[in-house]
Amino acid sequence: MRGFQQIFLIGSLFLVGSASPAAADADALWRIVSTQCVVSTAPCAKVDLSGHYAILKDRNGIAQHLLIPTDRITGIESPALIDPATPNFFAAAWAEKAAVDARLPHPLPRDGVSLAVNAENARSQNQLHIHIDCLGPEARDALKAAAATVARQWQPLAEPVAGHRFMAMRVDGDTLGSVNPFLALASTLADPAAEMASHNLVVVGTDFAEGPGFLLLADVAPATGFGHAGGEDVQDHTCVIDR
């Protein structure tokens, strides 16, 4: 996780967004959710126990929020995420995008909202968290230009986005209720249990000519290092597109 810079945990300050995942307190998010949010909501903005998630304002950025499961799910590599019985956390994250809008001067347009999960080696926290935030303006322009060419099956995008060579898939509809992006990605892999860990997964709202929808984006993170590593790279935590 690139963005979670500083979090208070029972009066102590932890530095999470450091130069490498190993330098962070990798269980800080889990302790916040499991020992504080599920007990009294704060410091989370919302806890939905029936949906098995909490919403926490990230200290990095003016509007960024994180959706965090209230069950122990380490990250994209977790077997729980390829179990159809597990809640559709991306659908829940999209439904909670109003938490981002509430921090901005204007509600984001559909194609300005992005949801991102970083690969195992591109994060610093070992509790699944979906970044809900503004899409970067260059990424927005690139995806808007490509949207009409994206099929309903995974295919490579012709041009890089935020330094990533993504595979992309079109999803139609106003919500993600019928599509679980984790399962959609897993369906393309020969061995999801072994391969999911290395993947970034991003969802971006889109307006197709036929109506509202989404672009699902996935790629394999570099084996080492940061920079253009996590799916979060498509986001802009300063929300320039809302100015």
Sequence and secondary structure as in RCSB ss.txt:
>XXXX:A:sequence
MRGFQQIFLIGSLFLVGSASPAAADADALWRIVSTQCVVSTAPCAKVDLSGHYAILKDRNGIAQHLLIPTDRITG
IESPALIDPATPNFFAAAWAEKAAVDARLPHPLPRDGVSLAVNAENARSQNQLHIHIDCLGPEARDALKAAAATV
ARQWQPLAEPVAGHRFMAMRVDGDTLGSVNPFLALASTLADPAAEMASHNLVVVGTDFAEGPGFLLLADVAPATG
FGHAGGEDVQDHTCVIDR
>XXXX:A:secstr
  S  EEEETTEEEE S SSGGGS TTHHHHHIIIIIHHH TTSSEEETTTTEEEEE SSSSS EEEEESS   S
TT GGGGSTTS  HHHHHHHTTHHHHTTSSS   GGGEEEEE  GGG S SS  EEEEEB HHHHHHHHHHGGG 
 SS EE SS BTTB  EEEEEESSSSTT  HHHHHHTT S HHHHGGGEEEEEEEEEETTEEEEEEEEEE  SS 
SSTTSGGGGB TT GGG 
